[in-house]
């Protein structure tokens, strides 16, 4: 995510490295490169210029941070200003209606239908809501069918009226249906439209007036950069929407839309799409995004994702197994699946400070654990429960069954054994002993 921009900002901020103090000359040189990095990332030049001017004024007026190295101080200033530029605080979503009505708008191909499903899934699983998806795209072939497939995937009802060509009428009927059937959120997926298409813009404006939604969200493909910002402004002038959804942030995104859209349209980014799966949706936190852009990772989001997969009862059972030396490959497999549910491996690594930079040229496949799973699935139940049973002949059979080599089987067994010892040590008094040893080394 934003790899190119992160690299350029990192290089720009390294200009101050080694300088003993902040001077107008070295600040100007640094910020010239920062401005160039932002413009290259498709941030509007005026916004980039204002940004660097603000940072320069704050840098030259700094007295309280004189104890810090210039490079550290500049990173903090840039991070704080990036956070403000992107909105400062995370923006919530209004779910006060009965039902709450959310109108989705955007260009063709921006990912509205897919994101409508992601939002419905998010509200169902994270907010305990009973959403209803509404198919109001009466123009695109198979649009209704696409939304129905999405609804089936996530277990959310879809309202459609294929014989009706009036989106205003369909949306009103859907809200009435929601009230009668206990749906507390209605998400209306509309047709993609161009800002220059007057008839289509009038249509969505009519829907907006007729249903008076709690939230009107503009969905935009972040890969379109500055064009996305300009389009958002044109839509906002007509609809006065409540917030922006940035999709496809997992792609080759330069970052311009995320950084400058709030400044241009004066509306917050509320959610981001980070992948193709239905759970690849995140609330947009400006501060966390600024951290990631500057290569600082996003530990808070990583912990939150881990907590979502954490099962307290399962953890207690696991502790007992570890204490009794009964931790087997089935338990290991369960832990592996929980990690995979947290998101793509590359995205997770990008949340660890420094790891994203180290692995930027490494292709981390989401199937990185595929061969490990294949090896475990090729074991008998007895072998999974009691790995010490696995002798040379069993290793050959497992390797053949999993399409791997004996060497790979040996490697997994060795790593599993080391992990077991570590877990056992941390489970007992070893954890305390380690802490005591570390304290003694100070």
N, C-alpha and C positions, 0 to 999 in steps of 0.2 A: 504494500500500500504506500503510494507516494515515494517509491524508492529513489527515483531520479531527483526529486526535490530535496529529499533528506540528504542525499550525497552532496548536492550543491550547497545547501545551507551549512552542512558540516565543514566543507572546504572553506566557505566564506568566513565562518567563525574562527577557523584555525589561524587566520591572519593575525589575530591578537595574541596568539600563543607565544609566550616568551617575553612579551612586553611587560615592563614593570609597572606601567601606569596607563591610564586612559588619556589619550590626547585627541585633539580635534582631527589630527591627520590620520592616526590609525583607526579611529572610529569611522571617519569618512570612507576610508579604503575598504573597511569591513562591510559597511552598509551599502556601498556601491555594488559589492558582490551579492549581498543579500537581495537587493532590489533586482539585480539581473536574474537571480535564481527564481524569484517570484514571477517575474515577467515570462521567463522560460516555461514556468509551470502554468502559463495561461491566466495569470492574475492580471486584471486591468492595470495599465501602467499608472494611472492616476492614484489608484488604491495602493499600489506598491510604493509609489513616491511618498504618499501621506504616511504610510506605515513606517518607512525608514526615517522620515523626518521626525516623527513622534519618538521613535526609539533613540535617535541621536540627541534630541532635547533632554530626554530622561537620563541618558548615559552621561552627558556633559554636566548635568546637575546633580550627579550622585555624590553624596558625602557619606551616607550611612554604610555603604558597602565597600568602603575603601580597603577593608581587610581581605576581601576576595580577590582572586586573580582576575585580571581584565576579561579573559575569555569566559570564565564562569559567570561573571556579572552580565556580560553581553548575552549569553545563552538565556539567563533568567529574564532579562528585559525582552528579548525576542519572543520567548515562550509566553510571557504575560500578555504581550501585545497581540500575538497570534490568537490567544484564547479570547481576548476581547473582540478581535476582528470577526471571529467565528460565532460570537454570540454571548460569551462570558459564562452563562449558566445553561444547564440542560433545560429545555422547554418541555413542559408536560403536555398531555393531550386531554381535551375536555370530554369526560364521560358522564356528564351530569344529566343528560337527557333521558327520557323514558319513552322510547329508546333513544340512545345517543346515535346521531346520524353523522356519518363520515363520508364526505364526497371526495372522490379521487379524480383529479384532472391531470392532463399532461399531453405531451406529444405522442405521435404514433411511434411504437418501438421503444418507449422509455421504460417499459417494464411494469406498467400499471396493474395489469391483471395478476401477474405473478406476485407483485408486492401486496396487492389486496389480500391474497391468500396468506402471505407471510404475516401481515398485520392481524388478520383474523386468528391465525394460529397463535400469535403472541398474546392477544387479548384473551384467548381461550385458556392457554396454558399458564400464563404469568399473572393474569388479572382475574381469572375465574369467571370470565364473561361467557355469554351464550350468543355469539355473533351470527348474523345472517349476511351472506354475500348476495349482491344484487347485480344481475347481468343487464346493463343498460347500453352496451355497445351493440347497436342494431345494424351496423354497417359492415364491420369486418367479418368475412366468412369464418365460421367456426369459433368466433369469439365466445359465444355462449357455451359451446361445448368445452372450450379450454377452461373456463371458470368452473364448470361442473366437475371436470377432472381434478382441478385444484381442490375444490370443496371435498371431494371423495378422499383425496390424499390426507387431508387434515381432519376429516370428520366434522365438517361444518356445512350446514344447510345452504343451498343456493336457490334464490328466487329468480325465476325467468318467465317471460311471456312471449314466446317466439312468434305468435301471430300479431303482436303489437309492435308498431314502428315508432311509437311516441315515448321517448325516454322520460319525459316529465310524468306521464301517466303511469309508466312502469314503476318509477321510483316512489310515487305516492301510494300505489297499490302495495308495494313491498313494505313500506312503513306500517300500513294498516295490517298487513299479514304478520309483521313482527310483533305488534301489540297484541294480536289475538293468540300468538303461539309462544309467547314468553321469551322472545329474543330481545336482549337489552342493548345490543349494538347492531346498527345497520351500516354496512360498508358498500357504497354504491360505486361500481366499476363502470366508468363512462368510456365512450369512444375516444381514441386519440385524435387530436386535432391540431391544426397549424394556427398560430396567432394571426396569420394573414387571411384565414378563411372566415369571413364575416358571418356566414350562415351558421357554421359550427360553433363559433364563439358565442353567437346569440343563443344557440341551443343550450349550451352549458350554463350561460347566465340565467336562462329561464328556469333550468332545473334548480339552480342555486336559490332563486327567488321563491320558487314553489315549495321547496322542502325545508328551507331555513336550517341548514346543517349546523351541528355543534362545531364541526371541524371541516374545513375545506383544505385538502392537502394537495400540493403540486408535486407530481412525481417527475424527476428529471434524471436523465442518464449522465452521470458524472464524467463519463469519458468524452463528452462533447465540449468540455471546458468552458471557455468564455461564451460560446454560443448558448450554452445552457443558462448562463446568467442573464443574457439578453432576452431569451425566451421567457424566463421566469418573470422578468420585469413586465413584459408585454401581457402575460396572463394576469399578473397581479393588478395591473392598471384596470383590467376589466372585471376580475373576480374578487379582488381584495382577499386573497386566500389567507389562511391562518398559519401555514407552515410549509416547509419543503421536505421532500423525501429524496435523498440521493441514492440512486441505485448503481450497481456494478462497481462499487469501490474496491472490489477484489481484482479488477482488471488492470490494464496498463493506464492508470489514472495519473494525470499530471498534477492534480490538486487544486487547480484554479477555481473550479466551481465551489468546492468546500470552503475555500479560504475567503472568497469575495462575495458570495451570493447574499449573505446576511447584510453586508454593507450596502449592496445595491438595492435590494428589494425591501430592506428593513423588516424582514420576517425570518424567524428562526428555522434552522434545520432541526427537524424533530426526530427523524429516524434515518438510518442508513442500511442499505442492502450490501451484504458482504459475501455473497455466494449464491449458488443455485438452489440449495436445499431450503425447505420451508422454514427451518429454524435459523436461517442466516439473516437475521435482522437484529440490529442493535439500536438502543437509544443513543442519540448523538450527544456526547459530552465534549464541548469545546476544549476544556483543559486536557482531557485524555488524548484527544486528537492532536493537540499541539505537542504533547509529549512524544507521540508516535512519529510525528513529522520531524521532530528534532532528534530522533533516534534514542529516546529515553524509555521506550517501551510503554506498557500499559498494565502494570501489575494489578491494579484495582479490578479492571475488567476480567483479567485472568482468574483472580480469586473468586469473583462473582460467578463466573462460568463453572468453576470447580465446585462451588457450594451448591449450584443448581443440580449437580449430579451426585451430591453427597447424600447417602442414605445412612442415618444414624444407627438403625437396627443392624444393617449389613456390616457397618463398621465394627460394631460390638462382636458380631459373630467372627469377623476376620481377626480381631484381636485375640479371641480365644484360640482360634486355629494356630495363629503365630506362636502363642505361648506354649501350645502343646506340640509344636513342630508338625502341624498337619496342613500347613499352607501348600496347596498343590497347584497344578497347571490350570485347573478349572477356575480357581480363585484368581489366578494371574490373568486369565482370559477375561473375566468379569471386569477387572480393573482396566484392562486394555480397552474394552468396549466403552467404559465410562469416559475415558480420555477422548476417544473418537467422537463421542457425542458432543464434546465441548466445541467442536468446529474443525476447520481445516488445520493441518499441522503447520503450514507456513504462517497462517494467521496467528496461531497460538505462539509460535516461536517469535513472531514480531512483537508480541506483548512482553517478552522478557528483555529487560534493558541490556543493550549491547548485542543480543543474539541475532536480531534482525540484520544488523550491519555485518556481522561475521558470516551469516548464511545467505547474503543477498544474491550471490551467484550460484547457490546450491538449489537445485530443483527438489523440493521436498514434496514428494507425491503423497496424496491422501491414502494411497495403498502401501505406505511405508512399512506397515506391520503385516502385510499380506502373507509374506513367507513365514512369519512367526506363527500366525494363526493356522496356516496350512500344516506346519510341523506338529502343533498341538492337536489339531483335529485328526492327524494320522496316528496318534497314540491311542492305546486301549484305555478304558476307564481306569484300570488298575495302574497303568503307567502314569496317567495324569495325577492320580491320588498319591502314588508312591514313586517319585522319579528315580529313586535309587535302584529300581528294578531294571532300568534301561541299560542293558549291556551292549556289547559290540554288535551282536546279531540283530538285536532290536533296533539299534541305531540305523543299521542298513535298511531294515524294513520301513522304518519311519521316513528316512530320507527318500526312498523310492516312492512311497505313498504320497509324499508331499511335493514331489518334484524338486527337491533340494538336494544338497550334498551332505555327506556324513560330517564334514567340517562345519557346516552351518548348524547341524543338530548339536554337535559338540559345543559350539559357541553359545547356543541358546541355553544348554544345560549348565554351562559354566556361569553365565550371567545370572541365571535363575538361582543357582547355588549361592553366589555372592550376594544377591539381593536378599535371599532368605536369611543369611547370616547378619546382614545389616539390620533387617527388620527385627530379628530376634534380639539383637543388641539394644536397639532403641526401645523395644517393648519392655525389657527388664530394667535393671539398674544401670545398663550401659549408657543410656541417654544422660543420666545424671553424672556418671563417671566422666563421660566425654566433656560435659559442661565444666566440671571441676578441673579437668586437665587443661582445658582452654583458659580458664581463669588463672591457673597457676603459671601459664606461659606468658602472661602479661608483664 
